[in-house]
Amino acid sequence: MPSPRRDEAECFFPLVRAALRIDRLVAFGHSVGGAMAAVCASLYPHSCLALITESAQAFVEDRTLQGIRIAKGQFEMPGQIERLRKYHDDKAQWVLSAWTETWLSEAFKDWTIESCVASIHSPLLAIHGAQDEYGSVLHPARIARLTTAASECLILEDCHHVPHREMPETILEKVSLHLRSV
């Protein structure tokens, strides 16, 4: 199965870089965006100063699939799709379907981050909530192993899938420290 994470990094990110004239960057992504950020860091090793992932998935596990099934069911309830419209406007249903159907498909069951990221040469901070409903703490550990540079896994107790909302001060402090070290 083609990797949307790699497609975004190879096809669309160069357009953004060129349009904004970005020479150096810090790749930072949440959830699926964390895998996309890792791909960008891998593809642009001379430009990427640091990589930060938050609640990123590195492989398909039962916990991930169960969390997605639950979310899919919740979004079928009246009024719930409006939560996504706030961020995705009229594409909210498409975004939800693309996310859930990709992860739940038989063709995607063997996906791993290593299938789209060879190696990373940037310092890496992998942030993850210990109670993340879409992935265990095995995900940040696996992502951290991708770099040849320094890496840190920050596992936050009493935190779920959205650490930047659940513990914003902690995230700002840790990200600031990470960036000061590069």
Secondary structure, DSSP 8 states (H G I E B T S, - for coil): ---HHHHIIIIIHHHHHHHHT-SSEEEEEETHHHHHHHHHHHH-TTTEEEEEEES---B--HHHHHHHHHHHHHHTSTTTHHHHHHHHGGGHHHHHHHHHHHHHSGGGTT-BGGGT---B-S-EEEEEETT-TT--THHHHHHHTTBSS-EEEEEETT--S-HHHHSHHHHHHHHHHHHHT-
